[in-house]
């Protein structure tokens, strides 16, 4: 099961409230016993208009595997790491190898 927590906090400079918000999104993969297998967090700093509808999940469960999507500033190094439900590493694939539109 995947659970997502989203926390928003207003940003301040000394005593003044800024128009930005700090948004923390935490994705967790939990097994049937309630034990957390994986936990990934994303921190975004957004203005009110820029990312109100941002929904991005870095963890997906596909075909009895846990896929963790990892990328950085260089999109050529983006990979997808595959794990089983015990948390053991299986393999990794290049992000650009397949079309992931159906997932």
N, CA and C atoms as a LAMMPS dump frame, in Angstrom:
ITEM: TIMESTEP
0
ITEM: NUMBER OF ATOMS
309
ITEM: BOX BOUNDS ff ff ff
-5.0000000000000000e+02 5.0000000000000000e+02
-5.0000000000000000e+02 5.0000000000000000e+02
-5.0000000000000000e+02 5.0000000000000000e+02
ITEM: ATOMS id mol type element x y z
1 1 1 N 0.837 -1.16 0
2 1 2 C 0 0 0
3 1 3 C 0.896 1.242 0
4 2 1 N 0.518 2.25 -0.75
5 2 2 C 1.251 3.515 -0.787
6 2 3 C 0.433 4.569 -0.054
7 3 1 N 1.062 5.257 0.873
8 3 2 C 0.416 6.36 1.58
9 3 3 C 1.199 7.632 1.294
10 4 1 N 0.482 8.72 1.089
11 4 2 C 1.105 10.005 0.797
12 4 3 C 0.65 11.019 1.831
13 5 1 N 1.606 11.713 2.414
14 5 2 C 1.318 12.799 3.345
15 5 3 C 1.785 14.097 2.709
16 6 1 N 0.988 15.136 2.856
17 6 2 C 1.344 16.442 2.309
18 6 3 C 1.223 17.485 3.409
19 7 1 N 2.313 18.199 3.666
20 7 2 C 2.323 19.251 4.68
21 7 3 C 2.693 20.57 4.024
22 8 1 N 1.904 21.61 4.301
23 8 2 C 2.181 22.936 3.777
24 8 3 C 2.495 23.877 4.928
25 9 1 N 3.466 24.743 4.696
26 9 2 C 3.849 25.706 5.715
27 9 3 C 4.149 27.028 5.038
28 10 1 N 3.637 28.124 5.608
29 10 2 C 3.928 29.448 5.069
30 10 3 C 5.363 29.817 5.385
31 11 1 N 5.991 30.52 4.47
32 11 2 C 7.361 30.971 4.688
33 11 3 C 7.329 32.403 5.198
34 12 1 N 8.291 32.729 6.037
35 12 2 C 8.35 34.059 6.626
36 12 3 C 9.762 34.608 6.53
37 13 1 N 9.849 35.923 6.465
38 13 2 C 11.109 36.638 6.577
39 13 3 C 10.967 37.545 7.788
40 14 1 N 11.663 37.226 8.836
41 14 2 C 11.576 37.857 10.156
42 14 3 C 10.124 37.786 10.628
43 15 1 N 9.333 38.836 10.438
44 15 2 C 7.942 38.815 10.898
45 15 3 C 6.937 38.844 9.755
46 16 1 N 7.407 39.025 8.528
47 16 2 C 6.512 39.185 7.399
48 16 3 C 6.263 37.849 6.707
49 17 1 N 5.054 37.659 6.34
50 17 2 C 4.672 36.45 5.618
51 17 3 C 5.004 36.64 4.143
52 18 1 N 5.682 35.685 3.537
53 18 2 C 6.04 35.723 2.124
54 18 3 C 4.955 35.032 1.296
55 19 1 N 4.88 35.323 -0.003
56 19 2 C 3.856 34.683 -0.836
57 19 3 C 4.2 33.236 -1.205
58 20 1 N 5.295 32.708 -0.703
59 20 2 C 5.715 31.342 -1.008
60 20 3 C 5.256 30.397 0.096
61 21 1 N 5.135 29.136 -0.26
62 21 2 C 4.851 28.077 0.705
63 21 3 C 5.89 26.984 0.558
64 22 1 N 6.199 26.354 1.659
65 22 2 C 7.073 25.18 1.641
66 22 3 C 6.181 23.963 1.754
67 23 1 N 6.218 23.117 0.745
68 23 2 C 5.369 21.935 0.697
69 23 3 C 6.252 20.705 0.802
70 24 1 N 5.955 19.845 1.764
71 24 2 C 6.683 18.601 1.949
72 24 3 C 5.741 17.445 1.629
73 25 1 N 6.139 16.598 0.681
74 25 2 C 5.346 15.432 0.294
75 25 3 C 6.142 14.194 0.664
76 26 1 N 5.542 13.314 1.471
77 26 2 C 6.205 12.092 1.918
78 26 3 C 5.428 10.902 1.374
79 27 1 N 6.085 10.065 0.573
80 27 2 C 5.493 8.831 0.046
81 27 3 C 6.058 7.659 0.822
82 28 1 N 5.171 6.765 1.295
83 28 2 C 5.587 5.591 2.055
84 28 3 C 4.978 4.343 1.438
85 29 1 N 5.756 3.272 1.405
86 29 2 C 5.253 1.951 1.027
87 29 3 C 5.155 1.154 2.317
88 30 1 N 3.942 0.69 2.627
89 30 2 C 3.676 -0.013 3.884
90 30 3 C 3.185 -1.414 3.561
91 31 1 N 3.734 -2.417 4.258
92 31 2 C 3.285 -3.79 4.019
93 31 3 C 2.049 -4.089 4.867
94 32 1 N 1.559 -5.318 4.821
95 32 2 C 0.322 -5.671 5.51
96 32 3 C 0.467 -5.647 7.027
97 33 1 N 1.692 -5.77 7.54
98 33 2 C 1.903 -5.729 8.988
99 33 3 C 1.988 -4.308 9.529
100 34 1 N 1.978 -3.314 8.649
101 34 2 C 2.088 -1.925 9.072
102 34 3 C 3.518 -1.432 9.147
103 35 1 N 4.462 -2.219 8.655
104 35 2 C 5.863 -1.839 8.667
105 35 3 C 6.197 -1.03 7.408
106 36 1 N 6.937 0.063 7.578
107 36 2 C 7.314 0.919 6.457
108 36 3 C 8.509 0.296 5.739
109 37 1 N 8.342 -0.009 4.441
110 37 2 C 9.413 -0.604 3.646
111 37 3 C 10.282 0.498 3.047
112 38 1 N 9.651 1.487 2.402
113 38 2 C 10.363 2.612 1.806
114 38 3 C 9.704 3.909 2.219
115 39 1 N 10.516 4.954 2.305
116 39 2 C 10.005 6.285 2.618
117 39 3 C 10.82 7.297 1.823
118 40 1 N 10.165 8.078 0.99
119 40 2 C 10.81 9.103 0.186
120 40 3 C 10.084 10.42 0.414
121 41 1 N 10.849 11.498 0.515
122 41 2 C 10.228 12.801 0.718
123 41 3 C 10.667 13.764 -0.377
124 42 1 N 9.767 14.689 -0.715
125 42 2 C 10.006 15.716 -1.706
126 42 3 C 9.69 17.054 -1.064
127 43 1 N 10.58 18.031 -1.23
128 43 2 C 10.354 19.358 -0.678
129 43 3 C 10.256 20.334 -1.838
130 44 1 N 9.154 21.092 -1.875
131 44 2 C 8.912 22.074 -2.917
132 44 3 C 8.713 23.44 -2.28
133 45 1 N 9.228 24.467 -2.902
134 45 2 C 8.952 25.837 -2.488
135 45 3 C 8.187 26.467 -3.63
136 46 1 N 6.927 26.835 -3.379
137 46 2 C 6.051 27.261 -4.453
138 46 3 C 5.325 28.543 -4.084
139 47 1 N 5.015 29.32 -5.114
140 47 2 C 4.11 30.438 -4.909
141 47 3 C 2.7 29.887 -5.009
142 48 1 N 1.729 30.711 -4.691
143 48 2 C 0.344 30.24 -4.66
144 48 3 C -0.14 29.77 -6.028
145 49 1 N 0.326 30.402 -7.092
146 49 2 C -0.148 30.054 -8.425
147 49 3 C 0.655 28.949 -9.083
148 50 1 N 1.921 28.81 -8.718
149 50 2 C 2.835 27.975 -9.489
150 50 3 C 2.592 26.488 -9.319
151 51 1 N 2.421 25.981 -8.123
152 51 2 C 2.326 24.522 -7.975
153 51 3 C 1.195 24.113 -7.044
154 52 1 N 0.052 24.692 -7.195
155 52 2 C -1.089 24.292 -6.388
156 52 3 C -1.608 22.921 -6.776
157 53 1 N -1.416 22.541 -8.036
158 53 2 C -1.928 21.268 -8.536
159 53 3 C -0.827 20.252 -8.772
160 54 1 N 0.355 20.445 -8.173
161 54 2 C 1.466 19.535 -8.412
162 54 3 C 1.196 18.194 -7.748
163 55 1 N 1.202 17.13 -8.546
164 55 2 C 1.045 15.775 -8.023
165 55 3 C 2.107 14.922 -8.692
166 56 1 N 3.119 14.567 -7.96
167 56 2 C 4.182 13.732 -8.505
168 56 3 C 4.512 12.67 -7.482
169 57 1 N 4.462 11.443 -7.888
170 57 2 C 4.753 10.339 -6.992
171 57 3 C 6.007 9.657 -7.489
172 58 1 N 7.022 9.575 -6.621
173 58 2 C 8.291 8.967 -7.018
174 58 3 C 8.287 7.474 -6.818
175 59 1 N 7.291 6.932 -6.137
176 59 2 C 7.222 5.495 -5.863
177 59 3 C 5.931 4.954 -6.477
178 60 1 N 6.042 3.842 -7.203
179 60 2 C 4.862 3.173 -7.751
180 60 3 C 4.996 1.678 -7.529
181 61 1 N 3.865 1.007 -7.375
182 61 2 C 3.831 -0.458 -7.276
183 61 3 C 3.284 -0.978 -8.596
184 62 1 N 4.136 -1.71 -9.317
185 62 2 C 3.777 -2.214 -10.641
186 62 3 C 4.208 -3.669 -10.732
187 63 1 N 3.246 -4.556 -11.025
188 63 2 C 3.506 -5.978 -11.271
189 63 3 C 4.34 -6.613 -10.16
190 64 1 N 3.891 -6.522 -8.933
191 64 2 C 4.538 -7.123 -7.756
192 64 3 C 5.954 -6.615 -7.528
193 65 1 N 6.239 -5.417 -7.966
194 65 2 C 7.525 -4.777 -7.721
195 65 3 C 7.286 -3.348 -7.258
196 66 1 N 8.255 -2.811 -6.54
197 66 2 C 8.236 -1.417 -6.14
198 66 3 C 9.217 -0.688 -7.038
199 67 1 N 8.727 0.324 -7.754
200 67 2 C 9.574 1.103 -8.642
201 67 3 C 9.824 2.462 -8.014
202 68 1 N 11.09 2.853 -7.929
203 68 2 C 11.452 4.163 -7.413
204 68 3 C 12.071 4.947 -8.568
205 69 1 N 11.422 6.04 -8.939
206 69 2 C 11.877 6.883 -10.032
207 69 3 C 12.855 7.903 -9.474
208 70 1 N 14.08 7.924 -10.007
209 70 2 C 15.109 8.853 -9.548
210 70 3 C 15.628 9.661 -10.729
211 71 1 N 15.718 10.942 -10.518
212 71 2 C 16.258 11.827 -11.544
213 71 3 C 16.995 12.957 -10.851
214 72 1 N 17.788 13.678 -11.624
215 72 2 C 18.469 14.855 -11.096
216 72 3 C 18.442 15.929 -12.171
217 73 1 N 19.343 16.875 -12.096
218 73 2 C 19.326 17.97 -13.071
219 73 3 C 19.68 17.509 -14.471
220 74 1 N 20.419 16.431 -14.587
221 74 2 C 20.768 15.886 -15.887
222 74 3 C 19.792 14.755 -16.216
223 75 1 N 18.857 14.965 -17.137
224 75 2 C 17.864 13.916 -17.414
225 75 3 C 18.45 12.665 -18.068
226 76 1 N 19.695 12.73 -18.548
227 76 2 C 20.314 11.538 -19.139
228 76 3 C 20.667 10.506 -18.076
229 77 1 N 20.782 10.914 -16.821
230 77 2 C 21.137 9.995 -15.735
231 77 3 C 19.919 9.49 -14.968
232 78 1 N 18.723 9.717 -15.464
233 78 2 C 17.516 9.29 -14.772
234 78 3 C 17.372 7.772 -14.847
235 79 1 N 17.099 7.136 -13.701
236 79 2 C 16.958 5.679 -13.641
237 79 3 C 15.713 5.317 -12.84
238 80 1 N 15.306 4.076 -13.007
239 80 2 C 14.208 3.504 -12.224
240 80 3 C 14.768 2.29 -11.521
241 81 1 N 14.722 2.285 -10.189
242 81 2 C 15.216 1.159 -9.406
243 81 3 C 14.046 0.262 -9.036
244 82 1 N 14.265 -1.046 -9.178
245 82 2 C 13.229 -2.037 -8.913
246 82 3 C 13.561 -2.79 -7.623
247 83 1 N 12.569 -2.934 -6.749
248 83 2 C 12.711 -3.665 -5.491
249 83 3 C 11.552 -4.646 -5.367
250 84 1 N 11.758 -5.734 -4.604
251 84 2 C 10.645 -6.623 -4.302
252 84 3 C 9.962 -6.114 -3.031
253 85 1 N 8.94 -6.833 -2.566
254 85 2 C 8.168 -6.367 -1.419
255 85 3 C 8.88 -6.571 -0.087
256 86 1 N 10.014 -7.232 -0.083
257 86 2 C 10.818 -7.348 1.138
258 86 3 C 11.817 -6.2 1.247
259 87 1 N 11.942 -5.398 0.204
260 87 2 C 12.887 -4.293 0.202
261 87 3 C 14.223 -4.651 -0.403
262 88 1 N 14.315 -5.813 -1.06
263 88 2 C 15.573 -6.233 -1.68
264 88 3 C 15.672 -5.662 -3.088
265 89 1 N 16.86 -5.168 -3.417
266 89 2 C 17.127 -4.558 -4.713
267 89 3 C 17.14 -5.632 -5.794
268 90 1 N 16.412 -5.387 -6.898
269 90 2 C 16.382 -6.336 -8.01
270 90 3 C 17.258 -5.867 -9.167
271 91 1 N 16.955 -4.723 -9.744
272 91 2 C 17.735 -4.187 -10.856
273 91 3 C 17.368 -2.73 -11.076
274 92 1 N 17.994 -2.12 -12.082
275 92 2 C 17.617 -0.758 -12.455
276 92 3 C 17.549 -0.66 -13.969
277 93 1 N 16.684 0.212 -14.449
278 93 2 C 16.535 0.435 -15.878
279 93 3 C 16.67 1.923 -16.164
280 94 1 N 17.019 2.206 -17.399
281 94 2 C 17.126 3.596 -17.829
282 94 3 C 15.724 4.157 -18.022
283 95 1 N 15.507 5.379 -17.617
284 95 2 C 14.195 6.006 -17.698
285 95 3 C 13.738 6.119 -19.144
286 96 1 N 14.639 6.344 -20.064
287 96 2 C 14.282 6.585 -21.461
288 96 3 C 14.15 5.306 -22.285
289 97 1 N 14.346 4.142 -21.681
290 97 2 C 14.256 2.892 -22.438
291 97 3 C 12.846 2.587 -22.913
292 98 1 N 11.848 2.848 -22.061
293 98 2 C 10.469 2.496 -22.374
294 98 3 C 9.581 3.725 -22.324
295 99 1 N 8.385 3.533 -22.796
296 99 2 C 7.362 4.55 -22.634
297 99 3 C 6.557 4.172 -21.383
298 100 1 N 6.545 5.039 -20.394
299 100 2 C 5.856 4.746 -19.142
300 100 3 C 4.519 5.45 -19.046
301 101 1 N 3.919 5.778 -20.184
302 101 2 C 2.638 6.465 -20.203
303 101 3 C 1.527 5.57 -19.665
304 102 1 N 1.603 4.274 -19.883
305 102 2 C 0.533 3.385 -19.433
306 102 3 C 0.569 3.147 -17.929
307 103 1 N 1.665 3.48 -17.257
308 103 2 C 1.745 3.3 -15.82
309 103 3 C 1.309 4.554 -15.161
